Amino acid sequence: MALDDRLLDILVCPACRGAVEHKDRRHVILCTECGRRYPVREGIPVMLVEEATPPR
């Protein structure tokens, strides 16, 4: 499920305030700065640091 481009324009990583990008096939929002991956559940990004997968 594709996310609205307007939503992606305003989202930032809550941990480092870095830019994020949507990885549709993996259902995650990826921070391009720190590498945290935030889940997208039922089309809704869960932008909580506690829910993020740490960088590899």
N, C-alpha and C positions, 0 to 999 in steps of 0.2 A: 504494500500500500504506500503510495507516494504521499509525502508530507507537503503541505502548502508551502510554497516558496516564501510567502510573507512571513510565516512562522520561522522558517530556517534563517531568514535575514536578521531576526532579532535574538535568536538563541545564542548564548555563549556558555562556555564551560563554567559551572559554578565553583569549581576548585581553583582554576587559574585565570579565568576570564578570557581564555583563548577562543579562537574561531572554531566552529564545529562544522562537520559535513555529515550528511545522511548517507548511510550505507544500506540501501534498500534490501538487498539480498540477504544481509546478515541481521536485519532488523535492529540496527544500532545507530546511535549518534556518536561519531568519533571526534574527539578533540584533536585538532591538528597541532596543538602546542604540547600538551602533557601526555597525550596518548590514551587517556581514559575513554572507556566505551560505555555509553549510557543506553539502557535498553529502550526499545520502542514496543509498547504493549497495546495491542488493539488500535494501532494508529496514533497512540499518544506517547510522546517522548517522556521518559521518567528521568528528569534532570536533577537527581539527588545524588550527592557524593557517596552516600551510603549504599546506593544501588549500583554504582559504577563498577566496572571491571578495571582493576589497575592496569597500567601500561605493562607490556611484555618486556 
